[in-house]
Amino acid sequence: MASSNRAIVRGIADTFTQAVAQYFGDGPTDVEAAKRQHEGYVNALSGFGVDVKILPADNDFPDCCFVEDQVIICDGKGLLTVSGHDTRVGEQEVVANAINDDIELSKMEPPARMDGGDVMKFGDTYICGISSRTNVEGVQVLREFVAPLGYTVHEIPVPPNALHFKSITSCPAPGMIIAPETFFAEDAFPEGADLIWIPAEEVYGANTIAFGNTLLVPEGYPATHKILRERGFELHAIDMSQIRAADGSLTCLSVFY
């Protein structure tokens, strides 16, 4: 769910075809199409009333558009992560500078590693995936960061055929989680979660951003869209094909703060 009405995004690098990718595709092939899709994403956020701050791309960092991975936001405070992939560590400074006037920032230190794409707020709990990008030391730092603010952390293993926890899940409404069949055991989630299971072959459709009763969703996942409409949601679908090819999802492209 969108947690505030302001967000930062970062432009698509001209080197985007060199983005790290191995899960949803073999990498993007059309930078101009990716830029158009990113523009459509920004326009969608703005259309939902979000005040969007656009940061310039950096061609030295092909993955720089995926700003979510660089910081965890909790009640006006931010935890700067240590990127789980070495090629992305240098992306963080621009993101931190964009929000440090508004957010009190602290910094994770090695050996902790974490991508923000593994962290999802769920009521008074932060669900955190243990993945190829997020380690147990990172989860412990997150736990120490959110505990004074009244939150707990629920760990969950990310299956090896997925990049991040939020690549394959989202929280479309309070108490509700969308997840693909076969990727998780039902008891892996916090007790009492209202689980919406979607077909495994439409796993990419599990990542959404909620604006009230309307969900921003990726185009092209008819079974998932039918399930969500039957649950009473209205859908706003956008083309994410080139973003997907770089293993990116809707939530990856923004930090709400």
C-alpha positions in Angstrom: 0.0 0.0 0.0 1.2 3.6 -0.7 2.2 4.8 2.7 2.3 8.5 2.0 1.4 11.1 -0.7 5.0 11.8 -1.6 7.6 9.6 -3.3 11.0 9.7 -5.0 11.7 8.0 -8.3 14.9 7.9 -10.4 15.1 8.0 -14.2 16.1 5.1 -16.4 19.8 5.0 -17.3 20.9 4.9 -20.9 22.8 1.8 -19.8 19.6 0.1 -18.6 20.2 -2.9 -20.9 23.1 -3.8 -18.6 20.9 -4.1 -15.6 21.3 -7.2 -13.4 18.6 -9.7 -14.4 18.0 -13.4 -14.1 14.6 -14.1 -12.7 11.9 -12.4 -14.8 13.9 -12.1 -18.0 17.3 -11.9 -19.6 17.5 -8.1 -19.3 15.8 -5.2 -21.0 16.3 -4.7 -24.7 14.8 -1.3 -25.4 15.9 1.6 -23.3 13.5 4.1 -25.0 10.6 1.8 -24.3 11.7 1.5 -20.7 11.8 5.3 -20.4 8.3 5.5 -21.8 7.1 2.9 -19.3 8.8 4.7 -16.5 7.1 7.9 -17.5 3.8 6.1 -17.5 4.5 4.9 -14.0 5.3 8.4 -12.8 2.2 9.8 -14.5 0.1 7.1 -12.7 1.5 8.0 -9.3 0.9 11.7 -10.0 -2.7 10.8 -11.1 -3.3 9.2 -7.7 -2.2 12.5 -6.0 1.4 11.5 -5.2 3.9 14.4 -5.1 6.7 12.7 -7.1 10.3 13.9 -6.9 12.3 12.7 -9.9 16.0 12.1 -9.4 18.4 12.0 -12.4 19.6 8.7 -13.7 23.3 7.8 -13.6 24.6 5.8 -16.5 27.3 4.3 -14.2 24.5 2.4 -12.4 22.2 0.6 -14.8 19.9 -0.5 -12.0 19.6 3.0 -10.4 15.9 3.4 -11.2 15.2 0.8 -8.5 15.3 3.2 -5.6 13.3 1.1 -3.2 16.3 -1.1 -2.5 18.3 1.8 -0.9 16.3 2.7 2.1 13.6 1.5 4.5 11.2 4.1 5.8 9.4 3.8 9.1 7.4 6.6 10.8 9.5 9.4 9.5 12.9 7.7 10.0 15.0 5.9 7.3 17.4 3.0 7.4 19.9 3.2 4.6 20.7 -0.4 3.5 23.9 -2.0 2.2 22.9 -3.2 -1.3 22.8 -6.9 -1.7 24.6 -6.7 -5.1 28.0 -5.0 -5.1 27.4 -3.2 -8.4 24.6 -1.2 -6.8 26.3 0.2 -3.6 27.1 3.5 -5.3 23.4 4.3 -6.0 22.6 5.2 -2.5 24.1 8.7 -2.0 21.7 10.4 -4.4 18.7 8.8 -2.8 19.9 9.7 0.7 20.5 13.3 -0.3 17.0 13.5 -1.8 15.3 12.7 1.5 17.7 13.7 4.3 16.0 17.1 4.8 12.7 15.3 5.6 13.7 12.0 7.1 16.1 11.2 10.0 18.5 8.7 8.5 20.6 5.9 10.0 23.0 3.6 8.2 23.3 -0.2 8.1 26.9 -1.4 8.2 28.5 -4.6 6.8 28.3 -7.6 7.2 24.6 -6.7 7.1 23.2 -6.7 3.5 19.7 -5.8 2.5 17.6 -4.7 -0.4 14.5 -2.7 0.4 12.6 -5.0 -2.1 12.7 -7.7 0.6 10.9 -5.6 3.2 7.1 -5.1 3.4 5.1 -3.2 6.1 2.2 -5.3 7.2 0.3 -3.5 10.0 2.6 -3.3 13.0 5.0 -5.9 11.5 7.7 -5.7 8.9 7.8 -8.9 6.8 11.4 -9.4 5.7 12.6 -11.9 3.2 15.8 -13.8 3.5 17.1 -13.8 0.0 20.2 -13.7 -2.2 20.2 -10.0 -1.5 19.2 -9.8 2.2 21.0 -11.7 5.0 20.2 -12.5 8.6 22.5 -9.8 9.8 20.5 -7.3 7.8 17.3 -8.6 9.3 18.7 -8.1 12.8 19.6 -4.4 12.0 16.1 -3.9 10.7 14.7 -5.4 13.8 16.8 -3.0 16.0 15.7 -0.1 13.8 11.9 -0.7 14.0 11.6 -2.1 17.6 11.8 1.4 19.3 9.0 2.5 17.0 6.7 -0.3 18.1 7.1 -2.7 15.2 8.2 -6.3 15.0 9.9 -8.2 12.2 8.7 -11.5 10.7 11.3 -13.4 8.7 10.3 -15.4 5.6 12.5 -17.3 3.2 12.4 -16.1 -0.4 12.4 -19.1 -2.8 15.5 -19.5 -5.0 13.5 -18.7 -8.1 12.7 -15.2 -6.9 14.8 -12.1 -6.4 13.0 -10.2 -3.6 10.1 -10.9 -1.3 8.1 -8.0 -2.8 8.9 -9.2 -6.3 6.3 -11.8 -5.7 4.0 -10.4 -3.1 2.3 -7.2 -2.0 -0.2 -5.9 0.6 -3.2 -4.5 -1.3 -5.3 -3.7 1.8 -4.7 -3.9 5.6 -4.3 -7.5 6.7 -4.2 -8.8 3.1 -1.4 -10.3 1.1 -1.2 -11.4 -2.5 1.1 -14.3 -3.2 1.7 -16.9 -6.0 0.7 -20.5 -5.4 3.6 -22.9 -4.7 6.1 -20.2 -3.9 5.3 -20.1 -0.1 3.8 -22.3 2.5 0.6 -20.9 3.9 2.0 -20.8 7.4 5.0 -18.8 6.3 3.0 -15.5 6.6 2.0 -13.8 9.9 -0.9 -15.4 11.6 -4.3 -14.1 10.5 -3.2 -12.8 7.2 -5.9 -12.8 4.5 -4.1 -14.5 1.7 -5.0 -14.0 -2.0 -3.4 -16.8 -3.9 -2.8 -16.2 -7.6 -1.6 -18.7 -10.3 2.1 -19.4 -10.1 2.5 -18.6 -13.8 1.3 -15.1 -13.2 3.7 -14.5 -10.3 4.7 -11.0 -11.6 1.1 -9.9 -11.1 1.4 -10.2 -7.4 3.3 -7.0 -7.0 0.8 -4.0 -6.7 0.6 -0.6 -5.2 -2.7 0.3 -3.5 -4.4 3.7 -3.5 -7.4 3.2 -1.4 -9.6 0.6 -3.3 -7.7 1.0 -6.6 -4.6 -1.0 -7.3 -1.8 0.0 -9.7 -1.0 -3.3 -11.4 1.1 -4.5 -14.3 -0.6 -5.3 -17.6 -1.0 -8.8 -18.9 -2.1 -11.0 -16.0 -5.8 -11.8 -16.6 -6.3 -14.5 -14.0 -4.8 -12.3 -11.3 -6.8 -9.3 -12.4 -10.0 -11.3 -12.3 -9.2 -12.5 -8.8 -8.5 -9.0 -7.6 -11.7 -7.6 -9.2 -13.7 -10.3 -7.5 -12.2 -9.1 -4.2 -13.7 -5.7 -5.0 -10.7 -3.8 -6.2 -10.6 -1.5 -9.1 -7.4 -1.8 -11.3 -5.2 0.6 -13.1 -2.9 -1.4 -15.3 0.3 -0.1 -16.9 2.9 -1.6 -19.2 5.9 -2.9 -17.2 7.5 -5.2 -19.8 10.9 -3.6 -20.0 11.0 -3.0 -16.2 10.1 -6.7 -15.7 13.0 -7.7 -18.0 15.4 -6.1 -15.5 13.7 -8.0 -12.6 12.0 -4.9 -11.5 8.4 -4.5 -10.2 6.1 -1.6 -9.5 7.2 -1.1 -5.9 10.9 -1.2 -6.9 10.7 2.1 -8.7 9.7 4.4 -5.8 10.3 5.2 -2.2 7.2 6.6 -0.4 8.3 8.8 2.5 
